[in-house]
């Protein structure tokens, strides 16, 4: 691999910044999208209940996942990853 083909930290920082900008642009148009989850998916229901509380589970045992909920999960995973990685550095 030639030097010109190597990815630098600066390249990754620019890419991450652009990705965060795109994510911000998507928040508003996608905020009302809801993906239904029925009681036939107990693992997903349990995860929603654990992360967001009982108020997200309907009386008939169903729920939904919104884009903001998805983003919260991504942020949580990112935070856990950073904390875990910092233990090895």
N, CA and C atoms as an extended XYZ file, in Angstrom:
267
Properties=species:S:1:pos:R:3:atomname:S:1:resname:S:1:resid:I:1 pbc="F F F"
N         0.846       -1.183        0.000 N   UNK     1
C         0.000        0.000        0.000 CA  UNK     1
C         0.884        1.237        0.000 C   UNK     1
N         0.598        2.145       -0.899 N   UNK     2
C         1.357        3.380       -0.968 CA  UNK     2
C         0.896        4.350        0.104 C   UNK     2
N         1.747        5.265        0.462 N   UNK     3
C         1.443        6.256        1.494 CA  UNK     3
C         0.179        7.046        1.150 C   UNK     3
N        -0.021        7.381       -0.127 N   UNK     4
C        -1.193        8.175       -0.509 CA  UNK     4
C        -2.507        7.428       -0.298 C   UNK     4
N        -2.452        6.092       -0.174 N   UNK     5
C        -3.656        5.293        0.029 CA  UNK     5
C        -4.010        5.105        1.502 C   UNK     5
N        -3.150        5.512        2.402 N   UNK     6
C        -3.397        5.303        3.828 CA  UNK     6
C        -4.405        6.309        4.358 C   UNK     6
N        -5.257        5.839        5.233 N   UNK     7
C        -6.255        6.689        5.867 CA  UNK     7
C        -5.636        7.268        7.135 C   UNK     7
N        -5.776        8.561        7.309 N   UNK     8
C        -5.220        9.228        8.483 CA  UNK     8
C        -6.307        9.475        9.516 C   UNK     8
N        -5.889        9.823       10.711 N   UNK     9
C        -6.829       10.191       11.767 CA  UNK     9
C        -7.644       11.403       11.323 C   UNK     9
N        -7.002       12.323       10.633 N   UNK    10
C        -7.707       13.506       10.144 CA  UNK    10
C        -8.801       13.113        9.149 C   UNK    10
N        -8.501       12.129        8.280 N   UNK    11
C        -9.515       11.643        7.337 CA  UNK    11
C       -10.706       11.067        8.089 C   UNK    11
N       -10.428       10.301        9.120 N   UNK    12
C       -11.501        9.697        9.905 CA  UNK    12
C       -12.302       10.752       10.657 C   UNK    12
N       -11.623       11.777       11.151 N   UNK    13
C       -12.320       12.873       11.835 CA  UNK    13
C       -13.267       13.601       10.882 C   UNK    13
N       -12.830       13.843        9.659 N   UNK    14
C       -13.672       14.509        8.657 CA  UNK    14
C       -14.873       13.625        8.333 C   UNK    14
N       -14.627       12.343        8.153 N   UNK    15
C       -15.711       11.406        7.848 CA  UNK    15
C       -16.727       11.348        8.984 C   UNK    15
N       -16.249       11.274       10.218 N   UNK    16
C       -17.134       11.247       11.378 CA  UNK    16
C       -17.945       12.533       11.479 C   UNK    16
N       -17.314       13.654       11.226 N   UNK    17
C       -18.014       14.936       11.275 CA  UNK    17
C       -19.121       15.000       10.223 C   UNK    17
N       -18.832       14.528        9.024 N   UNK    18
C       -19.849       14.512        7.967 CA  UNK    18
C       -20.996       13.578        8.340 C   UNK    18
N       -20.674       12.430        8.900 N   UNK    19
C       -21.706       11.477        9.308 CA  UNK    19
C       -22.599       12.081       10.381 C   UNK    19
N       -22.013       12.799       11.330 N   UNK    20
C       -22.803       13.440       12.376 CA  UNK    20
C       -23.694       14.533       11.791 C   UNK    20
N       -23.203       15.263       10.802 N   UNK    21
C       -24.024       16.278       10.127 CA  UNK    21
C       -25.211       15.623        9.431 C   UNK    21
N       -24.973       14.524        8.733 N   UNK    22
C       -26.062       13.816        8.048 CA  UNK    22
C       -27.085       13.290        9.045 C   UNK    22
N       -26.602       12.781       10.158 N   UNK    23
C       -27.498       12.266       11.183 CA  UNK    23
C       -28.389       13.381       11.723 C   UNK    23
N       -27.820       14.540       11.947 N   UNK    24
C       -28.609       15.688       12.410 CA  UNK    24
C       -29.679       16.060       11.390 C   UNK    24
N       -29.325       16.002       10.106 N   UNK    25
C       -30.291       16.316        9.055 CA  UNK    25
C       -31.439       15.310        9.032 C   UNK    25
N       -31.168       14.064        9.385 N   UNK    26
C       -32.189       13.016        9.347 CA  UNK    26
C       -33.134       13.041       10.541 C   UNK    26
N       -32.703       13.625       11.636 N   UNK    27
C       -33.509       13.576       12.863 CA  UNK    27
C       -34.924       14.093       12.669 C   UNK    27
N       -35.065       15.241       12.082 N   UNK    28
C       -36.395       15.843       11.951 CA  UNK    28
C       -37.307       15.056       10.998 C   UNK    28
N       -36.858       14.743        9.783 N   UNK    29
C       -37.779       14.026        8.886 CA  UNK    29
C       -38.115       12.601        9.345 C   UNK    29
N       -37.269       12.003       10.168 N   UNK    30
C       -37.514       10.620       10.590 CA  UNK    30
C       -38.087       10.494       11.997 C   UNK    30
N       -38.309       11.609       12.676 N   UNK    31
C       -38.698       11.556       14.089 CA  UNK    31
C       -40.043       10.873       14.348 C   UNK    31
N       -40.932       10.877       13.366 N   UNK    32
C       -42.264       10.298       13.579 CA  UNK    32
C       -42.412        8.867       13.067 C   UNK    32
N       -41.329        8.304       12.546 N   UNK    33
C       -41.394        6.922       12.060 CA  UNK    33
C       -41.404        5.982       13.260 C   UNK    33
N       -42.336        5.034       13.229 N   UNK    34
C       -42.441        4.038       14.295 CA  UNK    34
C       -42.457        2.653       13.669 C   UNK    34
N       -41.579        1.799       14.149 N   UNK    35
C       -41.546        0.415       13.680 CA  UNK    35
C       -42.250       -0.428       14.739 C   UNK    35
N       -43.379       -1.046       14.367 N   UNK    36
C       -44.123       -1.827       15.363 CA  UNK    36
C       -43.392       -3.115       15.742 C   UNK    36
N       -43.505       -3.469       17.006 N   UNK    37
C       -42.953       -4.719       17.526 CA  UNK    37
C       -44.075       -5.389       18.310 C   UNK    37
N       -44.427       -6.614       17.912 N   UNK    38
C       -45.519       -7.283       18.616 CA  UNK    38
C       -44.984       -8.259       19.658 C   UNK    38
N       -45.893       -8.816       20.416 N   UNK    39
C       -45.505       -9.686       21.528 CA  UNK    39
C       -44.894      -11.007       21.076 C   UNK    39
N       -44.843      -11.245       19.775 N   UNK    40
C       -44.159      -12.423       19.252 CA  UNK    40
C       -42.646      -12.247       19.232 C   UNK    40
N       -42.185      -11.085       19.664 N   UNK    41
C       -40.754      -10.777       19.734 CA  UNK    41
C       -40.378      -10.420       21.177 C   UNK    41
N       -40.431      -11.401       22.077 N   UNK    42
C       -40.227      -11.095       23.497 CA  UNK    42
C       -38.861      -10.496       23.827 C   UNK    42
N       -37.822      -10.860       23.072 N   UNK    43
C       -36.487      -10.304       23.360 CA  UNK    43
C       -36.459       -8.800       23.077 C   UNK    43
N       -37.105       -8.399       22.001 N   UNK    44
C       -37.132       -6.977       21.656 CA  UNK    44
C       -37.994       -6.216       22.649 C   UNK    44
N       -39.132       -6.789       23.006 N   UNK    45
C       -39.993       -6.146       24.011 CA  UNK    45
C       -39.248       -5.955       25.323 C   UNK    45
N       -38.502       -6.968       25.741 N   UNK    46
C       -37.745       -6.877       26.989 CA  UNK    46
C       -36.665       -5.796       26.891 C   UNK    46
N       -36.010       -5.725       25.751 N   UNK    47
C       -34.983       -4.698       25.567 CA  UNK    47
C       -35.590       -3.296       25.633 C   UNK    47
N       -36.733       -3.100       24.969 N   UNK    48
C       -37.404       -1.793       25.010 CA  UNK    48
C       -37.807       -1.465       26.443 C   UNK    48
N       -38.349       -2.432       27.130 N   UNK    49
C       -38.760       -2.219       28.518 CA  UNK    49
C       -37.561       -1.875       29.398 C   UNK    49
N       -36.455       -2.582       29.230 N   UNK    50
C       -35.258       -2.331       30.036 CA  UNK    50
C       -34.650       -0.964       29.758 C   UNK    50
N       -34.631       -0.574       28.493 N   UNK    51
C       -33.992        0.685       28.121 CA  UNK    51
C       -34.877        1.908       28.312 C   UNK    51
N       -36.182        1.757       28.059 N   UNK    52
C       -37.055        2.925       28.025 CA  UNK    52
C       -38.184        2.901       29.050 C   UNK    52
N       -38.407        1.770       29.675 N   UNK    53
C       -39.421        1.693       30.720 CA  UNK    53
C       -40.727        1.072       30.271 C   UNK    53
N       -41.561        0.778       31.253 N   UNK    54
C       -42.842        0.116       31.010 CA  UNK    54
C       -43.815        0.957       30.192 C   UNK    54
N       -43.657        2.260       30.238 N   UNK    55
C       -44.602        3.125       29.529 CA  UNK    55
C       -44.522        2.947       28.008 C   UNK    55
N       -43.486        2.312       27.528 N   UNK    56
C       -43.348        2.079       26.092 CA  UNK    56
C       -43.996        0.771       25.642 C   UNK    56
N       -44.507       -0.009       26.591 N   UNK    57
C       -45.192       -1.254       26.280 CA  UNK    57
C       -46.694       -1.002       26.415 C   UNK    57
N       -47.453       -1.317       25.371 N   UNK    58
C       -48.899       -1.077       25.401 CA  UNK    58
C       -49.599       -2.138       26.251 C   UNK    58
N       -50.860       -1.892       26.565 N   UNK    59
C       -51.642       -2.813       27.397 CA  UNK    59
C       -51.755       -4.196       26.764 C   UNK    59
N       -51.735       -4.250       25.448 N   UNK    60
C       -51.828       -5.552       24.781 CA  UNK    60
C       -50.465       -6.206       24.556 C   UNK    60
N       -49.407       -5.635       25.142 N   UNK    61
C       -48.084       -6.255       25.106 CA  UNK    61
C       -47.259       -5.963       23.870 C   UNK    61
N       -47.608       -4.931       23.145 N   UNK    62
C       -46.857       -4.545       21.956 CA  UNK    62
C       -46.070       -3.273       22.233 C   UNK    62
N       -45.214       -2.897       21.307 N   UNK    63
C       -44.462       -1.654       21.428 CA  UNK    63
C       -44.094       -1.173       20.035 C   UNK    63
N       -43.279       -0.174       19.979 N   UNK    64
C       -42.756        0.349       18.731 CA  UNK    64
C       -41.372        0.908       19.010 C   UNK    64
N       -40.609        1.017       17.959 N   UNK    65
C       -39.279        1.619       18.057 CA  UNK    65
C       -39.276        2.838       17.136 C   UNK    65
N       -38.940        3.981       17.697 N   UNK    66
C       -38.885        5.217       16.921 CA  UNK    66
C       -37.434        5.517       16.548 C   UNK    66
N       -37.271        6.429       15.620 N   UNK    67
C       -35.919        6.840       15.241 CA  UNK    67
C       -35.173        7.460       16.426 C   UNK    67
N       -35.813        8.326       17.227 N   UNK    68
C       -35.103        8.841       18.408 CA  UNK    68
C       -34.675        7.723       19.383 C   UNK    68
N       -35.509        6.693       19.534 N   UNK    69
C       -35.127        5.562       20.390 CA  UNK    69
C       -33.904        4.855       19.810 C   UNK    69
N       -33.913        4.672       18.502 N   UNK    70
C       -32.783        4.050       17.807 CA  UNK    70
C       -31.509        4.863       18.050 C   UNK    70
N       -31.614        6.190       17.928 N   UNK    71
C       -30.453        7.046       18.144 CA  UNK    71
C       -29.948        6.953       19.579 C   UNK    71
N       -30.872        6.865       20.537 N   UNK    72
C       -30.461        6.717       21.932 CA  UNK    72
C       -29.677        5.423       22.135 C   UNK    72
N       -30.127        4.361       21.489 N   UNK    73
C       -29.421        3.077       21.593 CA  UNK    73
C       -28.029        3.177       20.982 C   UNK    73
N       -27.928        3.837       19.839 N   UNK    74
C       -26.614        4.020       19.220 CA  UNK    74
C       -25.681        4.805       20.144 C   UNK    74
N       -26.206        5.849       20.757 N   UNK    75
C       -25.393        6.650       21.678 CA  UNK    75
C       -24.960        5.823       22.873 C   UNK    75
N       -25.837        5.003       23.392 N   UNK    76
C       -25.506        4.132       24.514 CA  UNK    76
C       -24.397        3.159       24.125 C   UNK    76
N       -24.527        2.537       22.970 N   UNK    77
C       -23.507        1.595       22.508 CA  UNK    77
C       -22.177        2.312       22.303 C   UNK    77
N       -22.237        3.504       21.765 N   UNK    78
C       -21.019        4.288       21.559 CA  UNK    78
C       -20.347        4.612       22.895 C   UNK    78
N       -21.135        5.022       23.867 N   UNK    79
C       -20.586        5.342       25.189 CA  UNK    79
C       -19.966        4.124       25.848 C   UNK    79
N       -20.647        2.997       25.757 N   UNK    80
C       -20.112        1.765       26.337 CA  UNK    80
C       -18.808        1.389       25.636 C   UNK    80
N       -18.782        1.530       24.317 N   UNK    81
C       -17.569        1.224       23.566 CA  UNK    81
C       -16.407        2.112       23.952 C   UNK    81
N       -16.680        3.408       24.115 N   UNK    82
C       -15.622        4.336       24.527 CA  UNK    82
C       -15.100        3.984       25.913 C   UNK    82
N       -16.020        3.711       26.827 N   UNK    83
C       -15.606        3.379       28.194 CA  UNK    83
C       -14.817        2.083       28.227 C   UNK    83
N       -15.241        1.110       27.457 N   UNK    84
C       -14.531       -0.151       27.392 CA  UNK    84
C       -13.160        0.025       26.771 C   UNK    84
N       -13.092        0.769       25.674 N   UNK    85
C       -11.815        0.993       25.006 CA  UNK    85
C       -10.850        1.744       25.901 C   UNK    85
N       -11.368        2.696       26.687 N   UNK    86
C       -10.474        3.477       27.548 CA  UNK    86
C        -9.804        2.616       28.609 C   UNK    86
N       -10.394        1.497       28.942 N   UNK    87
C        -9.792        0.588       29.913 CA  UNK    87
C        -8.558       -0.101       29.344 C   UNK    87
N        -8.477       -0.200       28.024 N   UNK    88
C        -7.373       -0.895       27.376 CA  UNK    88
C        -6.287        0.038       26.901 C   UNK    88
N        -6.539        1.329       26.987 N   UNK    89
C        -5.554        2.313       26.504 CA  UNK    89
C        -4.654        2.733       27.626 C   UNK    89
